[in-house]
Amino acid sequence: MEKSVFEKNDIRNYVKNVIAEKIEKLKNFIDFTQEASREIKKTPKYDSMREEMQEEIYQMQRQLGALNDLKRNMAKVLNNSTERVQLGSLVITNKARFYISVSLGEFFFEGDRFYAISSESPMARKMMGMQSGDEFTLNKIHQKIVEVI
């Protein structure tokens, strides 16, 4: 059991690092695009190119806002070991591994596939409050909870 808690902490740190790396990469893209938009020479296509770049910057800033929300929400995720599924639980089923945290999707950690899902997702809502041995069906897929960490 002690090893499981350690692994969950590693997974938690990994998810936090993935989010931080995505934020840093997006900030670099925004800086690069802003710099490039300043260096556009006045040509017949100047206005349309500049407008497209501004739209791209706007889209990246929206993505950055969403990533910052994930980062804030990740700070609220508990790292306690629990018997029942809740926010912060690592749920191992006979089909997959789910980390109830933020909506990051599929990721690989030490060669194993995991899914970081929000507590608001249909899958997480279905599993909330369940414990090892409980079974559920979602989208015609039947799963059994093997372990809740």
Buried (B, 14 or more C-beta within 10 A) or exposed (E): EEEBBEBBEEBBEBBBEBBEEBBEEBBEBBEEBBEEBEEEEEEEEEEEBBEEBEEBBEEBEEBBEEBEEBBEBBEEBEEEBBEBBBBBBBBBBEEBBBBBBBBBEEBEBEEEEBBBBBBEBEBBBBBBEBBBEBEBEEEEEEBEBEBBB
